[in-house]
Amino acid sequence: MPSRADWRVGGEHVLRGVVLTALALMLWQSLHSSRPAVQEDINAPGLDGRLPQWTAMPVPPRHINIRLDSAPSPLERDWLKALASVGSRIAWTGDLPAVMIAAEPVPSPGGGLRVRVAAPTGVNVELRDDIGALDTVRAANGGASLVMNAPAGEVKAIADHMVAVTLPRDSVTLRKVLVIGNAGWESKFVIAALEEEGWKVDALVRVAPGVDVTQGSAAAIDTSRYSAVVALDDASAPYAGRIADFVRSGGGLILGPGAAALDAMGSLRAGSSEEVMQTAQGVMASGSISLATLPFSPLMGLRNDAVPLERRNGSVSVAARRVGAGRALQVGYGDTWRWRMGGGDDSLRDHRAWWAGLVSSVAYAPRKAVRPGFLADDAPMAQLAAAIGPRSTGSAVAEGAVNPTHWMAWLFSLVSFALIGEVASRRLRGAR
């Protein structure tokens, strides 16, 4: 049975092994941990000075923790990505809202730009161009959309120090609009409204069974000639097949209640129409007519792919759907001329703008690039995450290995206690 002296000698050997092992670990750590850890609360503007310092180090930092109050510039993102590619682990924190912006030309003779912004609900987004402020919108349901005149240079969306930048990179090619309808006030004033807005209009107007009056060439219905077709009523029945082919090949279509009721238009309509909710006489007796008081046929039984665009009193009044490569839009209003003729001082302008907006929303308008080399910074948060990863919940040092400084301190303490213990034990038993 081992004596107490044997146990003491065995313990001394263990302590000596601990000392040698700790010294070996310290040597390994010194050889393999030459890259320092950097943990700083640094804002985006401060990156200008720190990035060159980190890059100039003999060995890039192993851990870089940064705090952002705004998105780094594209150059700074690329620089951080380059540091990450050579082994630096980069973590970032900061309460930055995800903001995105997109701008596209409006298919309209009057031009204009449709700007869409994505931002957290409730955030105020300021829109600016190279001259100054354009507008301020409040994000609802994750974003906002508005139409504006051609901006001066870049369009910026600014929300809580986040700046998303874009620039219109293409333009549209517009063709004519074909209006098909029976001779009457509706056909007359729909044609007038579109022409006043700047559209070039061809028309097929039926004045009697088998007798049509044409305006313009009224050539074959295809996308090489027309951007959109407006089919108002049953006068479009003879052309239903050609209209369907036109839409499937990319053209735009607006269906009035009379045209949508045709069986031949069944594959194009968004839904079925119910009886008119309010008579024209009742509306006219109530005073000034507006879109909100026009008689209309609610759109019921919408197809699964139909999208409601306008509602009135809880009922859908305008809906649209994709058909092949084109778009078909169905309206429930049949006598919009009453709005133009019996409305208030702005009724002519409002009637014209409403019809022009419907056509623009479905028009076939091929695009051509005008700034193919422009690199937009339209989604800074997404591009930051793509460059160096998503927002961190903890520090890079905490997520990785233990800080080398802490390792060395623990190992030194372990060597000290083990060495003192071994020497003390040897001295107490009289050994050298």
Protein Blocks (a to p, Z undefined) as FASTA:
>chain_A
ZZfklmmmmmmmmmmmmmmmmmmmmmmmmmmmmbccddddddfklmmmmmmmmmmpmbac
fbdcdddfbdcdfklmmmmmmmmmnopacddedddddddddddddddfkgpaddddddde
hiacddddfkbcfbdcddeehiacddddddehjadddeehiacddddfbdcddddddddd
dedfklmmmmmmmmmnopacdddddfbghiacdehjkpacdfklbmbdcdfblmlmmmmm
mmmmmmmnopacdddfklmmpmklmmmmmbdcdddfbdfklmmmnopadfklgccdddeh
iafkbccfbdcehiafbdcddehjbccdddfbfblmlmmmmmcfklmmmmmmmmmmmmmm
moccddddfblmbccdfblmlmmmmmnopadfbdfklmmccdfklmmmmmmmmmmmmmmm
mmmmmmmnopZZ
